[in-house]
Amino acid sequence: MMMVDSVIIVLKTIILLLGSGITLIALRAYRRTGEPALRALAVGFGTITLGALLAGVANQIVGLTLKQGIVINSLLAATGLAIILYSLYAQR
């Protein structure tokens, strides 16, 4: 079980770093252009990244079960993807 915990921590850290990078790039593009779709894109990726972070914290620090962490992650991932879809649609 300790090996699985370590793998989860490493993968969640990678997701946090990559997601934060994508969010930052989208936010900078929004600031440069003022395009609302880019703001929504940044919020969408930020939401997905937040979901990965909160799921890891909920499991490792708060003590929620892995299944509860997956529910948190899935809820925020679905919300983030819906926001990204909106950002792509709004650009039209």
PyMOL Python script that loads the backbone (N, CA, C, O; Angstrom):
from pymol import cmd

cmd.read_pdbstr("""\
ATOM      1  N   MET A   1       0.826  -1.203   0.000  1.00  0.00           N
ATOM      2  CA  MET A   1       0.000   0.000   0.000  1.00  0.00           C
ATOM      3  C   MET A   1       0.867   1.262   0.000  1.00  0.00           C
ATOM      4  O   MET A   1       0.497   2.275  -0.594  1.00  0.00           O
ATOM      5  N   MET A   2       2.024   1.193   0.671  1.00  0.00           N
ATOM      6  CA  MET A   2       2.906   2.346   0.724  1.00  0.00           C
ATOM      7  C   MET A   2       3.413   2.720  -0.664  1.00  0.00           C
ATOM      8  O   MET A   2       3.584   3.902  -0.961  1.00  0.00           O
ATOM      9  N   MET A   3       3.656   1.725  -1.519  1.00  0.00           N
ATOM     10  CA  MET A   3       4.117   1.974  -2.878  1.00  0.00           C
ATOM     11  C   MET A   3       3.043   2.705  -3.676  1.00  0.00           C
ATOM     12  O   MET A   3       3.348   3.628  -4.432  1.00  0.00           O
ATOM     13  N   VAL A   4       1.792   2.295  -3.510  1.00  0.00           N
ATOM     14  CA  VAL A   4       0.683   2.944  -4.212  1.00  0.00           C
ATOM     15  C   VAL A   4       0.552   4.388  -3.751  1.00  0.00           C
ATOM     16  O   VAL A   4       0.335   5.279  -4.572  1.00  0.00           O
ATOM     17  N   ASP A   5       0.681   4.635  -2.454  1.00  0.00           N
ATOM     18  CA  ASP A   5       0.619   6.006  -1.947  1.00  0.00           C
ATOM     19  C   ASP A   5       1.712   6.870  -2.557  1.00  0.00           C
ATOM     20  O   ASP A   5       1.465   8.017  -2.928  1.00  0.00           O
ATOM     21  N   SER A   6       2.905   6.328  -2.660  1.00  0.00           N
ATOM     22  CA  SER A   6       4.021   7.078  -3.243  1.00  0.00           C
ATOM     23  C   SER A   6       3.775   7.395  -4.716  1.00  0.00           C
ATOM     24  O   SER A   6       4.061   8.502  -5.171  1.00  0.00           O
ATOM     25  N   VAL A   7       3.255   6.441  -5.447  1.00  0.00           N
ATOM     26  CA  VAL A   7       2.950   6.651  -6.868  1.00  0.00           C
ATOM     27  C   VAL A   7       1.872   7.724  -7.015  1.00  0.00           C
ATOM     28  O   VAL A   7       1.973   8.592  -7.882  1.00  0.00           O
ATOM     29  N   ILE A   8       0.850   7.666  -6.176  1.00  0.00           N
ATOM     30  CA  ILE A   8      -0.217   8.672  -6.220  1.00  0.00           C
ATOM     31  C   ILE A   8       0.347  10.057  -5.948  1.00  0.00           C
ATOM     32  O   ILE A   8       0.007  11.012  -6.647  1.00  0.00           O
ATOM     33  N   ILE A   9       1.198  10.177  -4.949  1.00  0.00           N
ATOM     34  CA  ILE A   9       1.789  11.478  -4.617  1.00  0.00           C
ATOM     35  C   ILE A   9       2.623  12.010  -5.782  1.00  0.00           C
ATOM     36  O   ILE A   9       2.532  13.191  -6.118  1.00  0.00           O
ATOM     37  N   VAL A  10       3.426  11.157  -6.394  1.00  0.00           N
ATOM     38  CA  VAL A  10       4.258  11.580  -7.523  1.00  0.00           C
ATOM     39  C   VAL A  10       3.386  12.015  -8.700  1.00  0.00           C
ATOM     40  O   VAL A  10       3.628  13.062  -9.299  1.00  0.00           O
ATOM     41  N   LEU A  11       2.382  11.219  -9.029  1.00  0.00           N
ATOM     42  CA  LEU A  11       1.521  11.558 -10.166  1.00  0.00           C
ATOM     43  C   LEU A  11       0.707  12.821  -9.907  1.00  0.00           C
ATOM     44  O   LEU A  11       0.558  13.650 -10.804  1.00  0.00           O
ATOM     45  N   LYS A  12       0.182  12.979  -8.700  1.00  0.00           N
ATOM     46  CA  LYS A  12      -0.571  14.200  -8.376  1.00  0.00           C
ATOM     47  C   LYS A  12       0.329  15.430  -8.431  1.00  0.00           C
ATOM     48  O   LYS A  12      -0.113  16.507  -8.831  1.00  0.00           O
ATOM     49  N   THR A  13       1.585  15.275  -8.032  1.00  0.00           N
ATOM     50  CA  THR A  13       2.534  16.385  -8.119  1.00  0.00           C
ATOM     51  C   THR A  13       2.804  16.755  -9.572  1.00  0.00           C
ATOM     52  O   THR A  13       2.855  17.936  -9.915  1.00  0.00           O
ATOM     53  N   ILE A  14       2.976  15.757 -10.421  1.00  0.00           N
ATOM     54  CA  ILE A  14       3.179  16.017 -11.849  1.00  0.00           C
ATOM     55  C   ILE A  14       1.960  16.721 -12.438  1.00  0.00           C
ATOM     56  O   ILE A  14       2.104  17.683 -13.192  1.00  0.00           O
ATOM     57  N   ILE A  15       0.758  16.245 -12.097  1.00  0.00           N
ATOM     58  CA  ILE A  15      -0.474  16.880 -12.582  1.00  0.00           C
ATOM     59  C   ILE A  15      -0.555  18.316 -12.096  1.00  0.00           C
ATOM     60  O   ILE A  15      -0.932  19.209 -12.857  1.00  0.00           O
ATOM     61  N   LEU A  16      -0.208  18.547 -10.843  1.00  0.00           N
ATOM     62  CA  LEU A  16      -0.232  19.900 -10.285  1.00  0.00           C
ATOM     63  C   LEU A  16       0.722  20.821 -11.043  1.00  0.00           C
ATOM     64  O   LEU A  16       0.358  21.947 -11.379  1.00  0.00           O
ATOM     65  N   LEU A  17       1.923  20.357 -11.311  1.00  0.00           N
ATOM     66  CA  LEU A  17       2.900  21.179 -12.020  1.00  0.00           C
ATOM     67  C   LEU A  17       2.482  21.454 -13.462  1.00  0.00           C
ATOM     68  O   LEU A  17       2.531  22.597 -13.917  1.00  0.00           O
ATOM     69  N   LEU A  18       2.072  20.411 -14.181  1.00  0.00           N
ATOM     70  CA  LEU A  18       1.651  20.596 -15.575  1.00  0.00           C
ATOM     71  C   LEU A  18       0.384  21.442 -15.674  1.00  0.00           C
ATOM     72  O   LEU A  18       0.295  22.345 -16.506  1.00  0.00           O
ATOM     73  N   GLY A  19      -0.579  21.148 -14.832  1.00  0.00           N
ATOM     74  CA  GLY A  19      -1.833  21.913 -14.848  1.00  0.00           C
ATOM     75  C   GLY A  19      -1.618  23.370 -14.496  1.00  0.00           C
ATOM     76  O   GLY A  19      -2.227  24.258 -15.092  1.00  0.00           O
ATOM     77  N   SER A  20      -0.748  23.614 -13.526  1.00  0.00           N
ATOM     78  CA  SER A  20      -0.441  25.000 -13.161  1.00  0.00           C
ATOM     79  C   SER A  20       0.238  25.727 -14.312  1.00  0.00           C
ATOM     80  O   SER A  20      -0.039  26.900 -14.564  1.00  0.00           O
ATOM     81  N   GLY A  21       1.125  25.031 -15.007  1.00  0.00           N
ATOM     82  CA  GLY A  21       1.794  25.633 -16.160  1.00  0.00           C
ATOM     83  C   GLY A  21       0.826  25.995 -17.273  1.00  0.00           C
ATOM     84  O   GLY A  21       0.900  27.085 -17.842  1.00  0.00           O
ATOM     85  N   ILE A  22      -0.082  25.076 -17.582  1.00  0.00           N
ATOM     86  CA  ILE A  22      -1.081  25.344 -18.626  1.00  0.00           C
ATOM     87  C   ILE A  22      -1.990  26.492 -18.211  1.00  0.00           C
ATOM     88  O   ILE A  22      -2.308  27.367 -19.017  1.00  0.00           O
ATOM     89  N   THR A  23      -2.405  26.482 -16.948  1.00  0.00           N
ATOM     90  CA  THR A  23      -3.275  27.548 -16.438  1.00  0.00           C
ATOM     91  C   THR A  23      -2.579  28.899 -16.537  1.00  0.00           C
ATOM     92  O   THR A  23      -3.184  29.885 -16.958  1.00  0.00           O
ATOM     93  N   LEU A  24      -1.314  28.944 -16.151  1.00  0.00           N
ATOM     94  CA  LEU A  24      -0.551  30.188 -16.204  1.00  0.00           C
ATOM     95  C   LEU A  24      -0.404  30.699 -17.636  1.00  0.00           C
ATOM     96  O   LEU A  24      -0.548  31.895 -17.887  1.00  0.00           O
ATOM     97  N   ILE A  25      -0.119  29.805 -18.565  1.00  0.00           N
ATOM     98  CA  ILE A  25       0.020  30.208 -19.972  1.00  0.00           C
ATOM     99  C   ILE A  25      -1.305  30.759 -20.506  1.00  0.00           C
ATOM    100  O   ILE A  25      -1.321  31.780 -21.193  1.00  0.00           O
ATOM    101  N   ALA A  26      -2.409  30.086 -20.193  1.00  0.00           N
ATOM    102  CA  ALA A  26      -3.723  30.560 -20.646  1.00  0.00           C
ATOM    103  C   ALA A  26      -4.059  31.904 -20.011  1.00  0.00           C
ATOM    104  O   ALA A  26      -4.628  32.776 -20.668  1.00  0.00           O
ATOM    105  N   LEU A  27      -3.712  32.076 -18.740  1.00  0.00           N
ATOM    106  CA  LEU A  27      -3.979  33.343 -18.056  1.00  0.00           C
ATOM    107  C   LEU A  27      -3.158  34.484 -18.650  1.00  0.00           C
ATOM    108  O   LEU A  27      -3.660  35.595 -18.824  1.00  0.00           O
ATOM    109  N   ARG A  28      -1.899  34.203 -18.959  1.00  0.00           N
ATOM    110  CA  ARG A  28      -1.059  35.220 -19.608  1.00  0.00           C
ATOM    111  C   ARG A  28      -1.617  35.594 -20.988  1.00  0.00           C
ATOM    112  O   ARG A  28      -1.618  36.764 -21.369  1.00  0.00           O
ATOM    113  N   ALA A  29      -2.084  34.597 -21.720  1.00  0.00           N
ATOM    114  CA  ALA A  29      -2.676  34.875 -23.041  1.00  0.00           C
ATOM    115  C   ALA A  29      -3.924  35.730 -22.890  1.00  0.00           C
ATOM    116  O   ALA A  29      -4.161  36.633 -23.691  1.00  0.00           O
ATOM    117  N   TYR A  30      -4.719  35.450 -21.868  1.00  0.00           N
ATOM    118  CA  TYR A  30      -5.913  36.274 -21.625  1.00  0.00           C
ATOM    119  C   TYR A  30      -5.519  37.710 -21.308  1.00  0.00           C
ATOM    120  O   TYR A  30      -6.102  38.652 -21.846  1.00  0.00           O
ATOM    121  N   ARG A  31      -4.538  37.876 -20.442  1.00  0.00           N
ATOM    122  CA  ARG A  31      -4.107  39.233 -20.076  1.00  0.00           C
ATOM    123  C   ARG A  31      -3.561  39.995 -21.281  1.00  0.00           C
ATOM    124  O   ARG A  31      -3.729  41.210 -21.393  1.00  0.00           O
ATOM    125  N   ARG A  32      -2.911  39.270 -22.170  1.00  0.00           N
ATOM    126  CA  ARG A  32      -2.329  39.900 -23.358  1.00  0.00           C
ATOM    127  C   ARG A  32      -3.407  40.298 -24.369  1.00  0.00           C
ATOM    128  O   ARG A  32      -3.320  41.355 -24.994  1.00  0.00           O
ATOM    129  N   THR A  33      -4.429  39.440 -24.525  1.00  0.00           N
ATOM    130  CA  THR A  33      -5.428  39.664 -25.569  1.00  0.00           C
ATOM    131  C   THR A  33      -6.755  40.204 -25.045  1.00  0.00           C
ATOM    132  O   THR A  33      -7.494  40.860 -25.779  1.00  0.00           O
ATOM    133  N   GLY A  34      -7.058  39.929 -23.777  1.00  0.00           N
ATOM    134  CA  GLY A  34      -8.352  40.330 -23.234  1.00  0.00           C
ATOM    135  C   GLY A  34      -9.499  39.451 -23.713  1.00  0.00           C
ATOM    136  O   GLY A  34     -10.664  39.791 -23.509  1.00  0.00           O
ATOM    137  N   GLU A  35      -9.187  38.336 -24.340  1.00  0.00           N
ATOM    138  CA  GLU A  35     -10.194  37.425 -24.905  1.00  0.00           C
ATOM    139  C   GLU A  35     -10.853  36.614 -23.784  1.00  0.00           C
ATOM    140  O   GLU A  35     -10.175  35.837 -23.111  1.00  0.00           O
ATOM    141  N   PRO A  36     -12.165  36.782 -23.573  1.00  0.00           N
ATOM    142  CA  PRO A  36     -12.858  36.062 -22.495  1.00  0.00           C
ATOM    143  C   PRO A  36     -12.751  34.535 -22.593  1.00  0.00           C
ATOM    144  O   PRO A  36     -12.762  33.844 -21.574  1.00  0.00           O
ATOM    145  N   ALA A  37     -12.649  34.016 -23.808  1.00  0.00           N
ATOM    146  CA  ALA A  37     -12.530  32.567 -23.978  1.00  0.00           C
ATOM    147  C   ALA A  37     -11.237  32.049 -23.352  1.00  0.00           C
ATOM    148  O   ALA A  37     -11.207  30.942 -22.814  1.00  0.00           O
ATOM    149  N   LEU A  38     -10.177  32.838 -23.419  1.00  0.00           N
ATOM    150  CA  LEU A  38      -8.913  32.424 -22.809  1.00  0.00           C
ATOM    151  C   LEU A  38      -8.993  32.459 -21.281  1.00  0.00           C
ATOM    152  O   LEU A  38      -8.366  31.650 -20.598  1.00  0.00           O
ATOM    153  N   ARG A  39      -9.766  33.398 -20.761  1.00  0.00           N
ATOM    154  CA  ARG A  39      -9.980  33.430 -19.313  1.00  0.00           C
ATOM    155  C   ARG A  39     -10.720  32.172 -18.875  1.00  0.00           C
ATOM    156  O   ARG A  39     -10.356  31.545 -17.880  1.00  0.00           O
ATOM    157  N   ALA A  40     -11.760  31.806 -19.620  1.00  0.00           N
ATOM    158  CA  ALA A  40     -12.513  30.597 -19.300  1.00  0.00           C
ATOM    159  C   ALA A  40     -11.627  29.359 -19.432  1.00  0.00           C
ATOM    160  O   ALA A  40     -11.736  28.431 -18.630  1.00  0.00           O
ATOM    161  N   LEU A  41     -10.756  29.341 -20.430  1.00  0.00           N
ATOM    162  CA  LEU A  41      -9.828  28.225 -20.598  1.00  0.00           C
ATOM    163  C   LEU A  41      -8.917  28.104 -19.370  1.00  0.00           C
ATOM    164  O   LEU A  41      -8.689  27.002 -18.872  1.00  0.00           O
ATOM    165  N   ALA A  42      -8.403  29.226 -18.888  1.00  0.00           N
ATOM    166  CA  ALA A  42      -7.542  29.219 -17.697  1.00  0.00           C
ATOM    167  C   ALA A  42      -8.316  28.724 -16.474  1.00  0.00           C
ATOM    168  O   ALA A  42      -7.790  27.945 -15.679  1.00  0.00           O
ATOM    169  N   VAL A  43      -9.548  29.167 -16.326  1.00  0.00           N
ATOM    170  CA  VAL A  43     -10.371  28.728 -15.199  1.00  0.00           C
ATOM    171  C   VAL A  43     -10.646  27.223 -15.299  1.00  0.00           C
ATOM    172  O   VAL A  43     -10.626  26.522 -14.287  1.00  0.00           O
ATOM    173  N   GLY A  44     -10.898  26.731 -16.499  1.00  0.00           N
ATOM    174  CA  GLY A  44     -11.154  25.307 -16.687  1.00  0.00           C
ATOM    175  C   GLY A  44      -9.966  24.453 -16.312  1.00  0.00           C
ATOM    176  O   GLY A  44     -10.109  23.473 -15.580  1.00  0.00           O
ATOM    177  N   PHE A  45      -8.782  24.815 -16.809  1.00  0.00           N
ATOM    178  CA  PHE A  45      -7.582  24.046 -16.460  1.00  0.00           C
ATOM    179  C   PHE A  45      -7.242  24.209 -14.980  1.00  0.00           C
ATOM    180  O   PHE A  45      -6.770  23.270 -14.339  1.00  0.00           O
ATOM    181  N   GLY A  46      -7.481  25.396 -14.445  1.00  0.00           N
ATOM    182  CA  GLY A  46      -7.252  25.608 -13.022  1.00  0.00           C
ATOM    183  C   GLY A  46      -8.159  24.737 -12.165  1.00  0.00           C
ATOM    184  O   GLY A  46      -7.736  24.225 -11.128  1.00  0.00           O
ATOM    185  N   THR A  47      -9.401  24.570 -12.596  1.00  0.00           N
ATOM    186  CA  THR A  47     -10.355  23.728 -11.866  1.00  0.00           C
ATOM    187  C   THR A  47      -9.925  22.270 -11.888  1.00  0.00           C
ATOM    188  O   THR A  47      -9.988  21.586 -10.867  1.00  0.00           O
ATOM    189  N   ILE A  48      -9.496  21.801 -13.032  1.00  0.00           N
ATOM    190  CA  ILE A  48      -9.013  20.417 -13.131  1.00  0.00           C
ATOM    191  C   ILE A  48      -7.789  20.218 -12.240  1.00  0.00           C
ATOM    192  O   ILE A  48      -7.685  19.212 -11.539  1.00  0.00           O
ATOM    193  N   THR A  49      -6.872  21.169 -12.267  1.00  0.00           N
ATOM    194  CA  THR A  49      -5.668  21.087 -11.447  1.00  0.00           C
ATOM    195  C   THR A  49      -6.019  21.120  -9.962  1.00  0.00           C
ATOM    196  O   THR A  49      -5.450  20.373  -9.166  1.00  0.00           O
ATOM    197  N   LEU A  50      -6.950  21.981  -9.598  1.00  0.00           N
ATOM    198  CA  LEU A  50      -7.400  22.060  -8.210  1.00  0.00           C
ATOM    199  C   LEU A  50      -7.998  20.728  -7.760  1.00  0.00           C
ATOM    200  O   LEU A  50      -7.797  20.302  -6.623  1.00  0.00           O
ATOM    201  N   GLY A  51      -8.731  20.079  -8.657  1.00  0.00           N
ATOM    202  CA  GLY A  51      -9.312  18.774  -8.335  1.00  0.00           C
ATOM    203  C   GLY A  51      -8.254  17.744  -8.005  1.00  0.00           C
ATOM    204  O   GLY A  51      -8.411  16.968  -7.062  1.00  0.00           O
ATOM    205  N   ALA A  52      -7.182  17.729  -8.771  1.00  0.00           N
ATOM    206  CA  ALA A  52      -6.085  16.789  -8.505  1.00  0.00           C
ATOM    207  C   ALA A  52      -5.432  17.099  -7.163  1.00  0.00           C
ATOM    208  O   ALA A  52      -5.116  16.191  -6.394  1.00  0.00           O
ATOM    209  N   LEU A  53      -5.236  18.372  -6.891  1.00  0.00           N
ATOM    210  CA  LEU A  53      -4.620  18.778  -5.628  1.00  0.00           C
ATOM    211  C   LEU A  53      -5.513  18.410  -4.444  1.00  0.00           C
ATOM    212  O   LEU A  53      -5.050  17.801  -3.479  1.00  0.00           O
ATOM    213  N   LEU A  54      -6.788  18.781  -4.519  1.00  0.00           N
ATOM    214  CA  LEU A  54      -7.704  18.514  -3.406  1.00  0.00           C
ATOM    215  C   LEU A  54      -7.907  17.028  -3.163  1.00  0.00           C
ATOM    216  O   LEU A  54      -8.026  16.599  -2.016  1.00  0.00           O
ATOM    217  N   ALA A  55      -7.946  16.248  -4.217  1.00  0.00           N
ATOM    218  CA  ALA A  55      -8.100  14.801  -4.057  1.00  0.00           C
ATOM    219  C   ALA A  55      -6.904  14.217  -3.322  1.00  0.00           C
ATOM    220  O   ALA A  55      -7.064  13.371  -2.442  1.00  0.00           O
ATOM    221  N   GLY A  56      -5.718  14.662  -3.677  1.00  0.00           N
ATOM    222  CA  GLY A  56      -4.519  14.185  -2.998  1.00  0.00           C
ATOM    223  C   GLY A  56      -4.474  14.622  -1.547  1.00  0.00           C
ATOM    224  O   GLY A  56      -4.136  13.829  -0.668  1.00  0.00           O
ATOM    225  N   VAL A  57      -4.809  15.868  -1.292  1.00  0.00           N
ATOM    226  CA  VAL A  57      -4.829  16.382   0.080  1.00  0.00           C
ATOM    227  C   VAL A  57      -5.886  15.656   0.901  1.00  0.00           C
ATOM    228  O   VAL A  57      -5.642  15.291   2.051  1.00  0.00           O
ATOM    229  N   ALA A  58      -7.063  15.447   0.311  1.00  0.00           N
ATOM    230  CA  ALA A  58      -8.151  14.771   1.023  1.00  0.00           C
ATOM    231  C   ALA A  58      -7.744  13.369   1.439  1.00  0.00           C
ATOM    232  O   ALA A  58      -8.074  12.919   2.537  1.00  0.00           O
ATOM    233  N   ASN A  59      -7.033  12.684   0.570  1.00  0.00           N
ATOM    234  CA  ASN A  59      -6.626  11.317   0.865  1.00  0.00           C
ATOM    235  C   ASN A  59      -5.422  11.257   1.798  1.00  0.00           C
ATOM    236  O   ASN A  59      -5.434  10.497   2.766  1.00  0.00           O
ATOM    237  N   GLN A  60      -4.397  12.034   1.529  1.00  0.00           N
ATOM    238  CA  GLN A  60      -3.139  11.922   2.266  1.00  0.00           C
ATOM    239  C   GLN A  60      -3.133  12.690   3.587  1.00  0.00           C
ATOM    240  O   GLN A  60      -2.506  12.244   4.548  1.00  0.00           O
ATOM    241  N   ILE A  61      -3.807  13.818   3.657  1.00  0.00           N
ATOM    242  CA  ILE A  61      -3.729  14.665   4.850  1.00  0.00           C
ATOM    243  C   ILE A  61      -5.007  14.605   5.682  1.00  0.00           C
ATOM    244  O   ILE A  61      -4.954  14.429   6.899  1.00  0.00           O
ATOM    245  N   VAL A  62      -6.154  14.752   5.023  1.00  0.00           N
ATOM    246  CA  VAL A  62      -7.426  14.770   5.743  1.00  0.00           C
ATOM    247  C   VAL A  62      -7.848  13.370   6.166  1.00  0.00           C
ATOM    248  O   VAL A  62      -8.524  13.198   7.181  1.00  0.00           O
ATOM    249  N   GLY A  63      -7.448  12.373   5.386  1.00  0.00           N
ATOM    250  CA  GLY A  63      -7.765  11.001   5.748  1.00  0.00           C
ATOM    251  C   GLY A  63      -9.012  10.433   5.096  1.00  0.00           C
ATOM    252  O   GLY A  63      -9.528   9.405   5.534  1.00  0.00           O
ATOM    253  N   LEU A  64      -9.502  11.093   4.048  1.00  0.00           N
ATOM    254  CA  LEU A  64     -10.627  10.521   3.310  1.00  0.00           C
ATOM    255  C   LEU A  64     -10.146   9.277   2.568  1.00  0.00           C
ATOM    256  O   LEU A  64      -8.954   9.109   2.314  1.00  0.00           O
ATOM    257  N   THR A  65     -11.081   8.427   2.234  1.00  0.00           N
ATOM    258  CA  THR A  65     -10.708   7.214   1.506  1.00  0.00           C
ATOM    259  C   THR A  65     -10.295   7.554   0.083  1.00  0.00           C
ATOM    260  O   THR A  65     -10.568   8.646  -0.415  1.00  0.00           O
ATOM    261  N   LEU A  66      -9.640   6.612  -0.556  1.00  0.00           N
ATOM    262  CA  LEU A  66      -9.234   6.800  -1.949  1.00  0.00           C
ATOM    263  C   LEU A  66     -10.461   7.023  -2.830  1.00  0.00           C
ATOM    264  O   LEU A  66     -10.430   7.850  -3.742  1.00  0.00           O
ATOM    265  N   LYS A  67     -11.539   6.290  -2.561  1.00  0.00           N
ATOM    266  CA  LYS A  67     -12.771   6.460  -3.352  1.00  0.00           C
ATOM    267  C   LYS A  67     -13.346   7.857  -3.189  1.00  0.00           C
ATOM    268  O   LYS A  67     -13.817   8.443  -4.164  1.00  0.00           O
ATOM    269  N   GLN A  68     -13.320   8.402  -1.980  1.00  0.00           N
ATOM    270  CA  GLN A  68     -13.817   9.759  -1.767  1.00  0.00           C
ATOM    271  C   GLN A  68     -12.934  10.777  -2.497  1.00  0.00           C
ATOM    272  O   GLN A  68     -13.435  11.754  -3.054  1.00  0.00           O
ATOM    273  N   GLY A  69     -11.632  10.544  -2.491  1.00  0.00           N
ATOM    274  CA  GLY A  69     -10.721  11.412  -3.232  1.00  0.00           C
ATOM    275  C   GLY A  69     -10.983  11.362  -4.725  1.00  0.00           C
ATOM    276  O   GLY A  69     -10.909  12.379  -5.413  1.00  0.00           O
ATOM    277  N   ILE A  70     -11.288  10.172  -5.220  1.00  0.00           N
ATOM    278  CA  ILE A  70     -11.604  10.019  -6.643  1.00  0.00           C
ATOM    279  C   ILE A  70     -12.880  10.773  -6.992  1.00  0.00           C
ATOM    280  O   ILE A  70     -12.972  11.367  -8.066  1.00  0.00           O
ATOM    281  N   VAL A  71     -13.858  10.757  -6.106  1.00  0.00           N
ATOM    282  CA  VAL A  71     -15.106  11.499  -6.345  1.00  0.00           C
ATOM    283  C   VAL A  71     -14.816  12.999  -6.439  1.00  0.00           C
ATOM    284  O   VAL A  71     -15.316  13.676  -7.338  1.00  0.00           O
ATOM    285  N   ILE A  72     -14.011  13.513  -5.513  1.00  0.00           N
ATOM    286  CA  ILE A  72     -13.645  14.934  -5.541  1.00  0.00           C
ATOM    287  C   ILE A  72     -12.928  15.266  -6.844  1.00  0.00           C
ATOM    288  O   ILE A  72     -13.266  16.242  -7.514  1.00  0.00           O
ATOM    289  N   ASN A  73     -11.942  14.457  -7.197  1.00  0.00           N
ATOM    290  CA  ASN A  73     -11.178  14.680  -8.424  1.00  0.00           C
ATOM    291  C   ASN A  73     -12.081  14.621  -9.652  1.00  0.00           C
ATOM    292  O   ASN A  73     -11.975  15.465 -10.542  1.00  0.00           O
ATOM    293  N   SER A  74     -12.962  13.635  -9.703  1.00  0.00           N
ATOM    294  CA  SER A  74     -13.843  13.460 -10.864  1.00  0.00           C
ATOM    295  C   SER A  74     -14.823  14.621 -10.994  1.00  0.00           C
ATOM    296  O   SER A  74     -15.087  15.089 -12.102  1.00  0.00           O
ATOM    297  N   LEU A  75     -15.360  15.084  -9.876  1.00  0.00           N
ATOM    298  CA  LEU A  75     -16.305  16.204  -9.906  1.00  0.00           C
ATOM    299  C   LEU A  75     -15.635  17.463 -10.451  1.00  0.00           C
ATOM    300  O   LEU A  75     -16.193  18.149 -11.308  1.00  0.00           O
ATOM    301  N   LEU A  76     -14.433  17.763  -9.949  1.00  0.00           N
ATOM    302  CA  LEU A  76     -13.749  18.960 -10.418  1.00  0.00           C
ATOM    303  C   LEU A  76     -13.208  18.791 -11.836  1.00  0.00           C
ATOM    304  O   LEU A  76     -13.149  19.765 -12.586  1.00  0.00           O
ATOM    305  N   ALA A  77     -12.815  17.582 -12.216  1.00  0.00           N
ATOM    306  CA  ALA A  77     -12.369  17.349 -13.592  1.00  0.00           C
ATOM    307  C   ALA A  77     -13.532  17.545 -14.567  1.00  0.00           C
ATOM    308  O   ALA A  77     -13.369  18.173 -15.613  1.00  0.00           O
ATOM    309  N   ALA A  78     -14.695  17.012 -14.224  1.00  0.00           N
ATOM    310  CA  ALA A  78     -15.870  17.183 -15.090  1.00  0.00           C
ATOM    311  C   ALA A  78     -16.258  18.658 -15.193  1.00  0.00           C
ATOM    312  O   ALA A  78     -16.598  19.143 -16.272  1.00  0.00           O
ATOM    313  N   THR A  79     -16.206  19.361 -14.073  1.00  0.00           N
ATOM    314  CA  THR A  79     -16.523  20.789 -14.082  1.00  0.00           C
ATOM    315  C   THR A  79     -15.515  21.557 -14.937  1.00  0.00           C
ATOM    316  O   THR A  79     -15.894  22.409 -15.740  1.00  0.00           O
ATOM    317  N   GLY A  80     -14.237  21.250 -14.758  1.00  0.00           N
ATOM    318  CA  GLY A  80     -13.193  21.913 -15.540  1.00  0.00           C
ATOM    319  C   GLY A  80     -13.325  21.650 -17.028  1.00  0.00           C
ATOM    320  O   GLY A  80     -13.146  22.556 -17.842  1.00  0.00           O
ATOM    321  N   LEU A  81     -13.635  20.418 -17.383  1.00  0.00           N
ATOM    322  CA  LEU A  81     -13.820  20.089 -18.807  1.00  0.00           C
ATOM    323  C   LEU A  81     -15.032  20.806 -19.387  1.00  0.00           C
ATOM    324  O   LEU A  81     -15.007  21.224 -20.545  1.00  0.00           O
ATOM    325  N   ALA A  82     -16.088  20.953 -18.600  1.00  0.00           N
ATOM    326  CA  ALA A  82     -17.265  21.697 -19.064  1.00  0.00           C
ATOM    327  C   ALA A  82     -16.898  23.165 -19.311  1.00  0.00           C
ATOM    328  O   ALA A  82     -17.358  23.769 -20.280  1.00  0.00           O
ATOM    329  N   ILE A  83     -16.080  23.726 -18.441  1.00  0.00           N
ATOM    330  CA  ILE A  83     -15.641  25.118 -18.620  1.00  0.00           C
ATOM    331  C   ILE A  83     -14.757  25.240 -19.855  1.00  0.00           C
ATOM    332  O   ILE A  83     -14.881  26.202 -20.613  1.00  0.00           O
ATOM    333  N   ILE A  84     -13.865  24.274 -20.063  1.00  0.00           N
ATOM    334  CA  ILE A  84     -13.013  24.285 -21.265  1.00  0.00           C
ATOM    335  C   ILE A  84     -13.872  24.169 -22.525  1.00  0.00           C
ATOM    336  O   ILE A  84     -13.632  24.870 -23.508  1.00  0.00           O
ATOM    337  N   LEU A  85     -14.859  23.295 -22.496  1.00  0.00           N
ATOM    338  CA  LEU A  85     -15.769  23.167 -23.637  1.00  0.00           C
ATOM    339  C   LEU A  85     -16.466  24.497 -23.904  1.00  0.00           C
ATOM    340  O   LEU A  85     -16.577  24.922 -25.054  1.00  0.00           O
ATOM    341  N   TYR A  86     -16.932  25.150 -22.855  1.00  0.00           N
ATOM    342  CA  TYR A  86     -17.556  26.463 -23.006  1.00  0.00           C
ATOM    343  C   TYR A  86     -16.572  27.465 -23.631  1.00  0.00           C
ATOM    344  O   TYR A  86     -16.937  28.245 -24.511  1.00  0.00           O
ATOM    345  N   SER A  87     -15.306  27.425 -23.152  1.00  0.00           N
ATOM    346  CA  SER A  87     -14.330  28.375 -23.686  1.00  0.00           C
ATOM    347  C   SER A  87     -14.101  28.164 -25.166  1.00  0.00           C
ATOM    348  O   SER A  87     -13.908  29.133 -25.901  1.00  0.00           O
ATOM    349  N   LEU A  88     -14.118  26.932 -25.621  1.00  0.00           N
ATOM    350  CA  LEU A  88     -13.938  26.644 -27.041  1.00  0.00           C
ATOM    351  C   LEU A  88     -15.171  27.037 -27.846  1.00  0.00           C
ATOM    352  O   LEU A  88     -15.057  27.488 -28.986  1.00  0.00           O
ATOM    353  N   TYR A  89     -16.344  26.866 -27.253  1.00  0.00           N
ATOM    354  CA  TYR A  89     -17.586  27.240 -27.928  1.00  0.00           C
ATOM    355  C   TYR A  89     -17.744  28.752 -27.974  1.00  0.00           C
ATOM    356  O   TYR A  89     -18.213  29.302 -28.970  1.00  0.00           O
ATOM    357  N   ALA A  90     -17.348  29.430 -26.882  1.00  0.00           N
ATOM    358  CA  ALA A  90     -17.507  30.880 -26.783  1.00  0.00           C
ATOM    359  C   ALA A  90     -16.612  31.609 -27.772  1.00  0.00           C
ATOM    360  O   ALA A  90     -16.894  32.750 -28.137  1.00  0.00           O
ATOM    361  N   GLN A  91     -15.546  30.970 -28.205  1.00  0.00           N
ATOM    362  CA  GLN A  91     -14.609  31.603 -29.117  1.00  0.00           C
ATOM    363  C   GLN A  91     -15.227  31.789 -30.512  1.00  0.00           C
ATOM    364  O   GLN A  91     -14.765  32.631 -31.281  1.00  0.00           O
ATOM    365  N   ARG A  92     -16.250  31.025 -30.835  1.00  0.00           N
ATOM    366  CA  ARG A  92     -16.880  31.093 -32.161  1.00  0.00           C
ATOM    367  C   ARG A  92     -17.505  32.391 -32.429  1.00  0.00           C
ATOM    368  O   ARG A  92     -18.072  32.593 -33.503  1.00  0.00           O
TER     369      ARG A  92
END
""", "prot")
cmd.dss("prot")
cmd.show_as("cartoon", "prot")
cmd.util.cbc("prot")
cmd.orient("prot")
